Amino acid sequence: MSYIKKLHNDIRAYKRSRVITTAIHLGILSNLGKAGCAMSISELQGRLSLSQEWLRGILNVLVQDGLVAKSGDQYQLTDLGIEADNDFILNALAGYHFYCFESWDFLPEALKSGKGGDFHRKRMFDNEFRKAYLILMDHIAQSQMTFLEAECKSILTGEVLDIGAGPSSLCRHLLVLNENLKVTALDFPEMVSTASELFKVPDKYEWVAQDFFHWKPVHFFDAIYCGHLIEYCPQFELKSWIKILRSFLGASGSMVLVSYLREENIASIEDLNLFELSTGLNGACLGYLPTKQELMDVLADVGFQVIEIKLMPSGPFYMEHLITCHINKGKEC
């Protein structure tokens, strides 16, 4: 395929991706999967209460993509379709991105005005969007749990504060393994409301519906965990955010961050650029993806020591980094 032909396909790719996400979101694949055999279009239409003519077009695209096989007016999942239907992360990705397509409508306006729409955080007020987002984040964390457990189990001990907790997947997991652990999970009220409906929590786990800027804890914590929080920090506020996080630890303690980071000396990374454009981040007043060195310098300035940054196992999104750091680590040793 020539490069120009590839560009033709890239430009039209949103059409096919919208069909696939819609088919998963509305349960077309899962209903064909549950049937376990071929179904007529009228049977499927009756189960899902969808327009038969529109459903026919969707199914034809799924046939072209190899997810569905057609024989006469009968449709059933192929082996690839069964694999797709059983892939939890694929289904979570589709659920989340089903709601994200409209964010790209803001791009022309943002280019003209130079202002971000902050559409990702605005969508967080939509409960269905929050559910899709939290489920996706949980599935991604679960796929990386072996790595996260091995790296964090000895650091996240005692009383742990999970800031911007979302599904709080890692901390909920560690609580099951460590009966001496206690977790306080902090997030916006609407996020806590939805997360507490979706996820069961063990004993010694407490949701707190608060913005960490305004929250005043009654004691210091032994460790802090922040999964994908600092991406939402404006570039020139990174040090002030880290200072607030540091204040929750008192004179000692440890912190673990999971974040997307820019590599040094790489001017353009397509995936990170697409992430920023789709979320509205990297605006003057929104978020910023720092380089490794920028983050390490800020952490050191605030008083953290023994700073380590490790590349996490490749996930379904972009390359993530695990950052660990400590206060008074040398004195404790």
PyMOL commands that set and color helices and strands:
alter all, ss='L'
color gray80, all
select helices_A, chain A and resi 3-25+28-35+41-48+52-64+79-85+88-98+101-113+119-123+127-143+145-152+169-177+189-198+230-232+235-247+270-279+292-302+329-332
alter helices_A, ss='H'
color red, helices_A
select strands_A, chain A and resi 39-40+68-71+74-77+159-163+182-187+205-209+223-227+253-259+305-311+321-327
alter strands_A, ss='S'
color yellow, strands_A
deselect
rebuild
show_as cartoon
